[in-house]
Each structure stands twice: as structure tokens, then as C-alpha cells.
């Protein structure tokens, strides 16, 4: 996990954000809100640094940028901006970042990628200057939103990725109240096809079956040719767990 907070790692991954910018230009969309989850920071920075960097160079940041973490590891909302060890062995040089302490022992939540104790220095700096908002959500709330997302979209998000969903709901409800159109760009950082048992444990249904049925119904409704990898994996899991 230490690698994902190092600046050079994040800069390397900004290819994802550069590609996103080009894709948005091709479809004629301009996002108002950017939302991504934060384990260490490379997923968030990789997608959104090209956008916010362009805005900072122009002298005005007009979009909302939101970083989301797990409330069980509340570095995004309760971390202290100070120098801290990036590793539990306290071998590497200290970095200035929002941290809840290198000695923090994370609880056994299923979003394993969000259990790191701090936020990458470059993202922490943007947060300290008020350019990036922070949110933390609990596991059950996130998983229930993931269930709704699977029912509506036909994709099962990874537990880490699903942490963006409560923010989308917040922005959508705000847009409904004001009557304003909002375009949201999220970093859909992973699928949850190997986390179905974890979802079942938290949401209280028989392992795998409910989520697979919801996803399969949606996928079949959209046309099998659109989702061959997802369909084959879901069918395989279904045969193994039925």
C-alpha cells in the first residue's frame, strides 16, 4: 500500500485521467463533480490530478472534488495533517499527510484497499488547501448502496469502489432539489465479482445467490453480447454455489 501514496506512483497513473479527459471531450461532456475513493491516493490522483491540475494552472478551480474513505479508518475526515511514517515498520522517510497514525490497527472490514492509515502527500496538500472535500462512510451503508447500484446498473462494484455511491446519492438529491443538471465523474476502480460472499455476510442473504440473480437479470436484459466476461464469471460462480 505504501507505493500508492508515493508521488511518482501517482504521477505514473495519471495516464488514466488523461484518457478520461480525452473520452469526455469525444462525447461532449464536462463533469461538475469528481468523486473517487482513497486507500492511499493513487486511484484518486491517477484519475483526477489531470483535471484539477489544469484548473489550478488556470487560476480557478470550478469543479467539486470529493475524496471518500471508510469511516472505520477515518483518515479522510479525522486525520491530522502532519509528518508521519508511511509504513508500520517505521523504516521509510516520514511524509506530511493526513494520518490517523502509523500504529493504527484497522478493523477487519471487507474494503481491504481502504485500510491504509494515511492520505498521499499530494492529495493531502490539496485537501489542506480546501480544493478537495472529504467523506467517510460505514460499511453497511456502502454495501446497501452497492446492492441498489447492482439492481439498477447490472454491475457489482468492489467494496472499495462502492464507497463513492453514497456521495452520488447526495449529489443527485441536491440536483433534484435545485433543478440543476449535474454531471458526475467517478473512478470505478474495480468490480466486486469476487466479493459476493462478503456482500452476503454484511447484507444478510444467502451467499452469492441474490446478487448474482440481480446482476444476471440486468445483464440479460441489456443483451448478453454486451457483457461476455461478466456473464461467464457470474455463471461459473452460480454453478459452483447453487
Secondary structure, DSSP 8 states (H G I E B T S, - for coil): -GGGGSHHHHHHHTHHHHHHHHHHHHHT---SEEEEE-SSSHHHHHHHHHHHHHHHHHT---SEEEEEEEGGG-HHHH-EEEEE-SSTT--S--EEEEES-TT------S-GGG--SB--HHHHHHHHTTSEEEEEE-HHHHHHHHHHHHHHHS--B-TTGGGGHHHHHHHHHHHHHHT----EEE----B-TT-HHHHHHHHTSSTTHHHHHHHHHHHHHH-GGG-HHHHHHHHHHHHHH-
